[in-house]
Amino acid sequence: MNAPPVRLAIHTTRIILVGDSTVAPQTGWGGLFCGLHVKEDVACLNLARGGRSTRTYQTDGLWSLVKDELKVPGYQANFVLIQMGHNDKSLDPIIGTELKKEFPGNLRLFVEEARTLGATPILLTPLATRHFKSYRINNTLLPWAEQVEKIGEELNVPILNLNKQSAALFQRLGATGSAAFSAVAPTESERKAAEDGTTLAPRLPKSTPITAETPVDDPRRKFTQDYTHLNAAGAEAVSALVASGLAVASPELRSHLVP
């Protein structure tokens, strides 16, 4: 009687994405990272959500969800990619965090709790925005990126400096070229400003938000760009940066990625 065939064990690595809208599906790079840049032995779970800071990611229960996921058995290894900063920079007292104490303190908590649950945390500095001033990237997120690097060095965590890499990419493309990554095509005013090397910022009073019923000639519709979120082309370009950067920052992940 022939012996039954030996079935090989399936080993699956899991990557969990933690972040804000610049990582989340549809508005960030995370969807195409999971779709294009991981191999079939990887389960890629995008738990990034728009509007969250390191504080509200906790208070809204999202970090608890990450920890619950890490308790699910059966994975050969778990990696938690953490990219925060855009909303921590907010002036909203509920959302924004203090740069030098609260923000790094929250990152430290994420790292330590992920490690306690057996996962490998990896820190990413925040994606650069596509704001330009006199033909140069106006990198207002640099102080937040520096805090991420400090925590990574302090806790010996792999760091992917996405802020630096994405800023370099956008700088190469210039203000007009990088506008191709925006979800909404620039208006004539925005296009002209980009050609002159300095992007325009939206001026939309919070007390009078734009809705679907707002007339197309309403002056508040003059500026449509946020220079932050990504369309499919932008997500594809940035997710490729993330994949290639991770292959260097975390050699353990290299064989699981498609750069």
Secondary structure as GFF3:
##gff-version 3
##sequence-region A 1 259
A	DSSP	beta_strand	13	19	.	.	.	ID=ss1
A	DSSP	alpha_helix	30	36	.	.	.	ID=ss2
A	DSSP	beta_strand	42	46	.	.	.	ID=ss3
A	DSSP	alpha_helix	56	59	.	.	.	ID=ss4
A	DSSP	alpha_helix	62	70	.	.	.	ID=ss5
A	DSSP	beta_strand	77	83	.	.	.	ID=ss6
A	DSSP	alpha_helix	102	116	.	.	.	ID=ss7
A	DSSP	beta_strand	120	124	.	.	.	ID=ss8
A	DSSP	beta_strand	132	133	.	.	.	ID=ss9
A	DSSP	beta_strand	136	137	.	.	.	ID=ss10
A	DSSP	alpha_helix	142	155	.	.	.	ID=ss11
A	DSSP	beta_strand	159	160	.	.	.	ID=ss12
A	DSSP	alpha_helix	162	178	.	.	.	ID=ss13
A	DSSP	three_ten_helix	179	181	.	.	.	ID=ss14
A	DSSP	alpha_helix	188	195	.	.	.	ID=ss15
A	DSSP	three_ten_helix	219	221	.	.	.	ID=ss16
A	DSSP	alpha_helix	232	249	.	.	.	ID=ss17
A	DSSP	alpha_helix	251	254	.	.	.	ID=ss18
###
